[in-house]
Amino acid sequence: MATIGAAITGVSGYVPEYVLTNHELEQLVDTNDEWIRTRTGISERRILKGEGLGSAYLGTEAVKELLNKTGTRPEEVDGLICATITPEMFFPSTANLICDNLGIKGAFSFDLAAACSGFLYAIETGSNFIKSGNYKKIVIVGADKMSSIVDYKDRNTCILFGDGAGAVLLEPSEEENIIRDSIIRSDGVGKDLIFIKGGGSAYPPSHETIDLGYHHFFQDGRSVFKYAVTSMADVAIEIMNRNNLIGEDVAYLVPHQANMRIIEATANRMEVGMEKVTVNIQKYGNTTAATIPLCLWEWEDKFKKGDNIILAAFGGGFTWGAVYLKWSY
Ligand SMILES: CC(C)(COP(=O)(O)OP(=O)(O)OC[C@H]1O[C@@H](n2cnc3c(N)ncnc32)[C@H](O)[C@@H]1OP(=O)(O)O)[C@@H](O)C(=O)NCCC(=O)NCCS
């Protein structure tokens, strides 16, 4: 009997309308367009406005498009995994809420928190459900409303992040054009370098935690940068080596969009030309779990069946990983 693999059979994305430009940020903090563009590659990012709208709204919009374009009925979905670090609420899970919004009933649903590597972790998790033979259609969505945790008085972080969501459909396939390999890793050394201290069970919300800024995103950018550059390239090269791929064999590198300099350094070490790297950081900034599916969505028309594609990410935790797939359509 042929082994079952998991293939990505559809991609979608959603970004909110409001565009927050570098020039607008100049009004909020001591920064300038030139510094932001040269140090990060970002010119603008999207922000979700509207009372009571959170990551479930972003994810719902992305999954709605995914179901429409793949002709998938809500009742056909067997499971939905939402990668997010900005859940709509503590519980129910954002995945649960997305299912409810779209009439997906009876499917399993849960959130997965692995920061900027969340989408890759969710792909690996969802693929294994498919490979078990018990599930036929699994939706993987990365959704983050980073504007809900960023301090717009902190120039070190507020310039970096945006809101967005992207989703893919995973289905079984006996062909060779499937998700071929993946590596996902973590190391708690990052816990003091990138975190939100408050709002969890250790420091639940109080007037004091708010005054201390515990509910905002903190990052030691320079230290995180060094780990990110090394780890993302290391894992991408490891997955290439163990699948006998060299830079020339790679049709596209789809990297997490945290900083243009990290993307360039990764491509450089993989010996993949920048013309084969998906980059939309200039428009969206870092949307955390959504960066990779948003790139897949925007490049979908360029991918050809059988293309060797490497996904690579690094994020808080630390977490990092790489996925090697052959495009299936
Ligand atoms: C955050 C980041 C863009 C900062 O870039 P950098 O080149 O490391 O810059 P530094 O932190 O060394 O700061 C350089 C100077 O610019 C200043 N600076 C910081 N933010 C600034 C801003 N928005 N505008 C202007 N100046 C700024 C700093 O205060 C520092 O000034 P100093 O030299 O007088 O102290 C970069 O470190 C980064 O991308 N880090 C990794 C992010 C990441 O991958 N996160 C993982 C989660 S996905």
PDBQT file of the ligand as one rigid body, heavy atoms in Angstrom, charges set to zero:
ROOT
HETATM    1  C1  LIG A 401      15.071  45.216  16.298  1.00  0.00    +0.000 C 
HETATM    2  C2  LIG A 401      16.113  45.433  15.223  1.00  0.00    +0.000 C 
HETATM    3  C3  LIG A 401      15.480  45.911  13.944  1.00  0.00    +0.000 C 
HETATM    4  C4  LIG A 401      17.074  46.530  15.690  1.00  0.00    +0.000 C 
HETATM    5  O1  LIG A 401      18.080  46.702  14.719  1.00  0.00    +0.000 OA
HETATM    6  P1  LIG A 401      19.623  46.753  15.151  1.00  0.00    +0.000 P 
HETATM    7  O2  LIG A 401      20.387  47.007  13.943  1.00  0.00    +0.000 OA
HETATM    8  O3  LIG A 401      19.905  45.508  15.943  1.00  0.00    +0.000 OA
HETATM    9  O4  LIG A 401      19.620  48.024  16.045  1.00  0.00    +0.000 OA
HETATM   10  P2  LIG A 401      20.118  48.145  17.558  1.00  0.00    +0.000 P 
HETATM   11  O5  LIG A 401      19.130  47.506  18.464  1.00  0.00    +0.000 OA
HETATM   12  O6  LIG A 401      21.528  47.692  17.621  1.00  0.00    +0.000 OA
HETATM   13  O7  LIG A 401      20.036  49.714  17.734  1.00  0.00    +0.000 OA
HETATM   14  C5  LIG A 401      20.909  50.594  17.048  1.00  0.00    +0.000 C 
HETATM   15  C6  LIG A 401      20.583  52.016  17.492  1.00  0.00    +0.000 C 
HETATM   16  O8  LIG A 401      19.323  52.415  16.901  1.00  0.00    +0.000 OA
HETATM   17  C7  LIG A 401      18.444  52.857  17.943  1.00  0.00    +0.000 C 
HETATM   18  N1  LIG A 401      17.074  52.519  17.576  1.00  0.00    +0.000 N 
HETATM   19  C8  LIG A 401      16.351  51.450  17.959  1.00  0.00    +0.000 A 
HETATM   20  N2  LIG A 401      15.135  51.490  17.414  1.00  0.00    +0.000 NA
HETATM   21  C9  LIG A 401      15.089  52.601  16.675  1.00  0.00    +0.000 A 
HETATM   22  C10 LIG A 401      14.096  53.180  15.865  1.00  0.00    +0.000 A 
HETATM   23  N3  LIG A 401      12.881  52.626  15.703  1.00  0.00    +0.000 N 
HETATM   24  N4  LIG A 401      14.380  54.333  15.230  1.00  0.00    +0.000 NA
HETATM   25  C11 LIG A 401      15.574  54.919  15.359  1.00  0.00    +0.000 A 
HETATM   26  N5  LIG A 401      16.555  54.414  16.121  1.00  0.00    +0.000 NA
HETATM   27  C12 LIG A 401      16.325  53.267  16.771  1.00  0.00    +0.000 A 
HETATM   28  C13 LIG A 401      18.904  52.147  19.179  1.00  0.00    +0.000 C 
HETATM   29  O9  LIG A 401      18.484  52.851  20.341  1.00  0.00    +0.000 OA
HETATM   30  C14 LIG A 401      20.403  52.139  19.001  1.00  0.00    +0.000 C 
HETATM   31  O10 LIG A 401      20.917  53.395  19.378  1.00  0.00    +0.000 OA
HETATM   32  P3  LIG A 401      22.277  53.476  20.219  1.00  0.00    +0.000 P 
HETATM   33  O11 LIG A 401      23.308  52.871  19.320  1.00  0.00    +0.000 OA
HETATM   34  O12 LIG A 401      22.403  54.950  20.443  1.00  0.00    +0.000 OA
HETATM   35  O13 LIG A 401      22.034  52.668  21.450  1.00  0.00    +0.000 OA
HETATM   36  C15 LIG A 401      16.908  44.128  14.979  1.00  0.00    +0.000 C 
HETATM   37  O14 LIG A 401      17.744  43.876  16.054  1.00  0.00    +0.000 OA
HETATM   38  C16 LIG A 401      16.043  42.919  14.761  1.00  0.00    +0.000 C 
HETATM   39  O15 LIG A 401      15.405  42.791  13.746  1.00  0.00    +0.000 OA
HETATM   40  N6  LIG A 401      16.089  41.975  15.689  1.00  0.00    +0.000 N 
HETATM   41  C17 LIG A 401      15.498  40.652  15.533  1.00  0.00    +0.000 C 
HETATM   42  C18 LIG A 401      14.020  40.709  15.453  1.00  0.00    +0.000 C 
HETATM   43  C19 LIG A 401      13.498  39.304  15.383  1.00  0.00    +0.000 C 
HETATM   44  O16 LIG A 401      13.921  38.487  14.594  1.00  0.00    +0.000 OA
HETATM   45  N7  LIG A 401      12.604  38.989  16.251  1.00  0.00    +0.000 N 
HETATM   46  C20 LIG A 401      12.212  37.618  16.378  1.00  0.00    +0.000 C 
HETATM   47  C21 LIG A 401      10.820  37.543  16.578  1.00  0.00    +0.000 C 
HETATM   48  S1  LIG A 401      10.232  37.134  15.081  1.00  0.00    +0.000 SA
ENDROOT
TORSDOF 0
